[in-house]
Amino acid sequence: MPDPTPFTGVFPCYEGQFQIKVDNTFEDIADVESFSIAIDNGIEEWNPYNAEGWVRRLMTAKSIAFSCSGKRNVGDTGNDAIASYAFKNGRDAEGDFKVNFKNGDSITLTDAIISVTAYEYGDSTNVAPLEFEVQSNGKPTITYANG
């Protein structure tokens, strides 16, 4: 878990961590090299007469997705858990995922969609890949380190 001590300035990305729930415990996922967060916002627009041509807007929806790219590490609990979703569909493709930010904040996605997009094979000289996306499925739980 990241150090919740207040900080300023820039920091390396590896100081934040992410985990998959396995048997009621959140486990780290070994050998992930790239992790990105995308937030999709639903914004409703309208053009009322009294705004004199200026558009009004209201954010009415959100979703979050995490894209991860790394190597398949057989025997690592978290890596094995992600790999186990490779051929699942429907409700079987749902799992709990947690992101721990450097400042101590966290986001927990319950019943998130775990979508494995690259699994175990590539060029003959490559290390076996494991790439996946985690997409929110309903409202996540956001926990702030400072209240």
C-alpha positions in Angstrom: 0.0 0.0 0.0 1.4 3.5 -0.8 2.7 5.7 1.9 -0.2 8.0 2.9 2.2 10.8 3.9 1.3 14.0 2.1 3.6 14.7 -0.8 4.3 17.3 -3.5 5.9 17.1 -6.9 6.1 14.3 -9.4 6.5 10.6 -8.6 7.1 7.4 -10.4 4.0 5.4 -11.4 5.1 2.3 -9.7 4.3 4.0 -6.3 0.6 3.2 -6.9 -0.5 -0.4 -6.8 -3.5 -2.5 -7.9 -4.9 -5.8 -6.8 -7.5 -8.5 -7.6 -9.6 -10.2 -5.0 -8.8 -13.9 -4.4 -10.6 -15.9 -1.7 -11.7 -12.7 0.2 -8.2 -11.1 0.1 -6.8 -8.5 -2.3 -3.7 -9.8 -4.0 -1.0 -8.0 -6.0 -0.6 -9.0 -9.6 3.0 -9.8 -10.5 4.8 -8.6 -13.6 2.4 -6.0 -14.8 4.5 -3.4 -16.8 1.8 -0.9 -17.9 -1.3 0.3 -16.1 -3.5 3.1 -17.2 -6.8 4.6 -16.0 -9.5 6.0 -18.3 -12.6 7.8 -17.0 -15.6 8.1 -19.3 -18.0 10.9 -18.5 -21.6 11.2 -19.8 -22.4 14.8 -20.3 -25.9 15.9 -21.2 -26.2 19.2 -23.3 -29.1 21.5 -23.9 -29.6 24.9 -25.5 -32.2 27.0 -23.5 -33.5 30.3 -24.9 -32.4 32.2 -21.8 -28.7 31.2 -22.3 -28.6 33.2 -25.5 -27.1 30.5 -27.6 -24.6 29.3 -25.0 -24.8 25.5 -24.3 -25.7 24.3 -20.8 -24.1 21.0 -19.6 -24.5 18.6 -16.7 -22.3 15.6 -16.0 -24.8 12.7 -15.6 -22.8 9.5 -15.8 -19.4 8.0 -15.2 -17.5 4.9 -15.8 -13.9 3.9 -15.2 -11.6 1.4 -16.9 -8.1 0.2 -16.2 -5.9 -1.2 -19.0 -3.0 -3.4 -17.9 -0.2 -5.0 -19.9 2.4 -7.4 -18.5 3.8 -10.9 -18.5 2.2 -14.2 -17.6 3.7 -15.4 -14.2 2.4 -18.9 -13.5 2.2 -19.5 -9.8 1.7 -15.9 -8.7 -1.7 -15.7 -7.0 -2.8 -12.4 -8.5 -1.4 -13.2 -12.0 -3.1 -16.6 -12.0 -6.4 -15.0 -10.9 -6.4 -12.6 -13.8 -5.4 -15.3 -16.2 -8.3 -17.5 -15.0 -10.7 -15.0 -16.6 -9.4 -15.5 -20.1 -12.2 -17.8 -21.3 -15.0 -16.8 -19.0 -18.3 -15.1 -20.1 -21.3 -13.6 -18.4 -21.3 -13.2 -14.6 -18.3 -15.5 -14.4 -16.2 -12.7 -16.0 -16.8 -10.5 -12.9 -14.4 -9.9 -10.1 -13.4 -7.4 -7.5 -10.4 -5.1 -8.2 -8.7 -2.4 -6.2 -6.4 0.5 -7.0 -4.2 2.0 -4.2 -2.9 5.5 -5.0 0.3 6.9 -3.7 -1.5 9.4 -1.5 -3.4 6.6 0.3 -6.7 7.0 -1.6 -8.2 3.8 -3.1 -10.9 2.8 -5.6 -12.6 -0.6 -5.2 -14.6 -2.0 -8.1 -17.1 -4.7 -7.0 -18.2 -7.2 -9.8 -16.0 -5.4 -12.3 -15.7 -6.9 -15.8 -12.3 -8.6 -16.1 -11.5 -8.8 -19.8 -8.3 -10.7 -20.7 -7.1 -9.4 -24.1 -3.7 -11.2 -24.6 -2.9 -14.5 -23.1 0.3 -16.5 -22.9 1.6 -16.6 -26.5 3.4 -14.2 -28.9 6.6 -14.3 -30.9 8.8 -17.3 -30.2 11.4 -15.2 -28.4 8.9 -13.2 -26.3 8.0 -13.7 -22.7 4.4 -14.9 -22.5 2.1 -11.9 -22.3 -0.9 -11.2 -20.0 -2.9 -8.1 -20.9 -6.3 -7.2 -19.5 -8.9 -4.5 -19.0 -11.0 -4.0 -15.9 -14.2 -2.1 -16.4 -16.5 -0.7 -13.8 -19.9 -2.4 -13.4 -21.8 0.1 -11.3 -20.6 2.6 -8.8 -17.1 1.9 -7.3 -16.2 2.5 -3.7 -13.8 5.5 -3.4 -11.9 5.7 -0.1 -10.0 8.9 0.7 -6.9 8.7 2.9 -7.8 11.9 4.6 -11.4 11.3 5.4 
